[in-house]
Every structure is written in structure tokens, then in C-alpha cells.
């Protein structure tokens, strides 16, 4: 089976830079996959992407060096199994707040006896290789999103879930929950404490700590704080930012700064 280079990099203590796709386009997926990202995530939760578009995007990513990941819309086993069958090499699952939810998520990603994933890998075989069924449980990446107070309170039990590789902070939702305002780069004391708490628990348990960021500079800061999977904005944010900068430069104006949420 094809080695999951994200897991390989993390095992070698190298931080992973992850691209993020919200625009339903195989062409943009192909472009992003060739830019040097370790992985690229197709976002089925907040991206404007349906399964048919996601399939073509995963096919495009398969021809690039980037590992194809998917953020599913929710913790529905059938949806998780479907994106894995379509060739995703890892799943980011939103709104995991309890160990029971974490176990349900991981179980959907693992074949028996480790889980309940139904057999029918389809594109998994094409991308992963003929021995995919024998090694998929080892290679498929599982990241649970921490976005609630309950998730923070249960972080140890969530991280102790067998087969869970780590967690991924959704900073806008977590900030909204803790402070009443969605801000990916919030400096609110409670938000800063929550981020430090998650990183420390991941370090203690040797699990992945991931987070969505608003820029490359913000991602570098998160790596310095101890995160080992970072996403330096998504395609929508990058397109908007590049456009605003180009227009400002053409008109001789100061380059505008993004809002607190990154958009």
C-alpha cells in the first residue's frame, strides 16, 4: 500500500503544512496539490463542495505529491466510509466533543476487527494499491476536531481513543464558544489557555495537534507553539487576499489586512 506521507513526516518529527479547498474545482485542487503542501484537504463541511465534486478533486490530487484528505460534514459513518472509498487518505471530523463520538468516528475509518468500516474501497485500491485492504487501518489518518467546551473538558479521554491519530482545533468555532466571537487568531485569555491546553495534552500523549490558521505567518507561529499540522488559510482566503493585494498595488494604495476570522 502507498505510504501515508503525512504519517511518515510526523513520525520523523517534521511539521505538516496542509492546504485547504473550499472551491469545488478539480483544476484548483490540481494546482494546490503541486504547490508543495504535504497534504491538501477537501472541505465538505463549510466548502461549497458536494460528493461528485469531491471525487474529481481527489482524483486530481492523486496526480500530485500532496496527500489527499477530506473534512467531512459531520460524524456520519456512511459519509466517512464513502470518502475513504473515494480515495481520501485521511479524515478530519468536526465537532468531536466526547470519547463516544471519537470512538464512532475512528470505528468508521477502520476495517474489522478494529472498526465497522464496510468493505468496498473502490478508488482506495487505485490510489493505495492492491494491498490496500490489508494496510488501510494503519495508513488512514484520523483527526478529531475540538471546537467546544465539552471537547476541551474531554480532551484526555478523546486522545485516549484507540486508533485516533490526534486532534485538529477549529479556532473560529472554539473562539465563538469561549468568547462569543469567531476569531481564528483570538488573543482572548480563555482562548489562549485552551490552545495551550490542547497542545500540552497532545504532547503528553504523543498525539497530533493540528489547527487552521489565517496565513503562512500565523501557521509558522503555531508550529513554534507546538502544533505539528497547520493549515495556512484556505483557497478562498488566499484568492481573496491575492486579489485585494493586486488591486491595491495597481491603484497605489496600502495593502488591506484581513478580518479577524481570516476572510
N, C-alpha and C positions, 0 to 999 in steps of 0.2 A: 504493500500500500504506500502511496505517496506520503512522505513525511510532512507533518504539520509544522511548517517553519516558524510559526508563532510560538508553539510549544518549545521548539528547539532553541529559539532565541532566548526565551525566558529561562530555560534550563541552564543556558550559558550566561545568565545574568545580564543580558542585553535588553534594554528597553525597546518596546514595540511601538512604532508610530502607525496609527490606524486611520485610514481615510474613511469618509462617511458620505453615503449617497442618498439624497432625498429626491433627486430628479429622476423620473422614470425614463432612462435612456441607456441603451447598451453602448452607444458611442461614448457618452460621458463616462460610463463605467470603464470602458477600454482605456480612455485617456488617463483616468485616475490610476488605474492599475499599472500604468507604465511610468509613473512619476517618482517611484522609489519608496512608496509606502510598504511596510511589512505586511499589512493586511488592509482590506477595504470592506466596509460593512454596508450592506444594502438594508435601508431602513424601512421596514414595513409598518412601523408604529406611527411615526409622525411624517415620514416621507410620503409623497404623492404616488405611491407605487403599489400596484396590485400583483398577484402571483404571476400572471403571464409576463408582465414587465420584469419582475424579479428573475424569472427563469432566463430571459435573454441577457440580463445583466450578469448573472452568474456564469453564463456561457462566455460572455466577453471577458470577464475577469479570469476565466480559466486559461486564457491565452496570454496572461501577463504573469509577472513574478509574484504579485500580491496574493495572499491567502484570502479566499472568499468567505466572508462572514455574513450573517443575517441577524438584524434585530427584529424579532417577531413582534406582532401587535400585542399579544398577551400570552399568558401561561396555559395555552390550549394544546394538549398533547398532539392532536391531529395536525395542527398547523406547524408545530415544531418538527414532527416527523416528515411533513411534506417538504419543508425547506431543506432538510438534510438529504432526503431522497433526490432533491433537485441539484445537489452538489455543494451546499454550504458545508464548510469545514469547521464551523463553529457557530454557536447561537448565543446571542445576548438577549436575556429575557427581562422585560420590565417589571417593576412593582413587585419584587420579591420581598415580603415582609416577615415571613415566618419560616421555620425549618420545614414545616409540612409543604409549603409552596415550593421551597427549594428542592425537596425530595421529588415532588411531582415533576418539576422541570427537568432534573437530571435523569429521572427514570424514562422520560420521553426521548431522551438523547442516547439511550443505551439499550443494546440488544440483550435479550435474556441470556444468562440469569441475573445480570446486573440491572436490568430495567424492563420496560414494557414496549420498547420501540418495535413496531411491526416491520416485517421483512419485505423489502421491495426497493432496494437502493437506486434503481434506475440510473440517473446521472452520477450518483455516487460511485458506481462502478467505472464509468467512463473517466471521471476525474481522478478518483482514488486508485483505481487499478483492480484487477481481477480478485485480489485477496482482500478487498475492502471489508467484506463481512467479518473476516477473522480479526481485523485490527481496528475497526472503526471505534470501538469503545475506548481504545487507548488514544486515538488521534483527534477525535472530535472535541473541540474546545467548548466549555460551558462557563458562562459568566452570568451571574445573577445581579440585576440592578438594584441598588439600595437607594430608595427615594422617599422613605417615610420615617417618622419617629419610631414606629414599630420595628422597621427593618434595622435601625440603629440599635435599638434595645436588644434585638435578637441576633446581632452580628456574629457572636461567637457560635451559636447553635447553627446559623446558616453556613458559616465557614466550615463547620464540622461535618457537613453533608458529604457522604461518600460520593466520589465522582465529580464534585463541584471543583472547578479549577480556581475560581476566585469570584470577585465581585467587581461591579462597574458602577461608579456613582453617576447618577443623573443629577447634575448640580442644579439645574433650573427647578426641577420638582422638589428636590431636597430643600433648596433655599425657600421655595414657596411654602413648604410645610413648616419650616423652622422660623422663618422671618416674616412671612406674609407677602414677600416679593420674589419673583423669579429672577435670579441673577446668577449666571454661571461663574462669575468672578466675585461673588459677595465677600465682603470683609467683615460681615456681622460676626461678633464674637461666638455666637452659638454655631454658626456655620463653620467657622474656622476650627472650632473644637470638634465638631462632628467629623470633618475631613481628617483631622489628625488622629481621631479615634479609630476610624476605619483603616487608615494606613498602618497604624500600630498593631491592630489585631491581625491584619493580613501578614505583616512582617513576622509576628509571633507564631503564626500558624503556617508560614511558608506558602501562602496563597497569593494569587494575582490581585493587585489593586489597580483598577482602571478608572478613567474619568474622561468625560467630554470637556473640551476646552474651547476657547473662542479664537485662539490664534496660535501660531508657532511659538511665540514668546511665552504665552501662557502655558503651553504644553511643556516647554523647557523648564519652567518654574515648577510644574507639577512633578516632573521627573526628579528634580532636585529635592522635592519634599518626600520622595519615596514611592511615587506611582511608577509602575512598570509597563502599563499600557495607556497610551494617551492618544486622544483624537483632536488634532488642531483645527477645529471647525469643520463644517460640512460643505458640500459643493455649493449650496445656495448661499451660505455666508461668504464663501470665497469668491463666488461670481459677483455678488453684490458689492463686496469690498473692492475688488479689482476694477469694477465698473466705476464706482464712485471716485476712486483714486485717479483713474484715467481721465474722467470728466473734469475733476478739479485741476489736474495738471494742465490739461488742454486750455482751460479758462484762466490759468494763472492764479487759482485760488488755493487756500490751505486745504490739505487732505483731511476730510472729515473722519471723526472717530466713531466706531460702532456703539450701539446702545449697550446697556448692562447685560442684556441677555446674549449679546454677540451678534445680533442682526442689525 
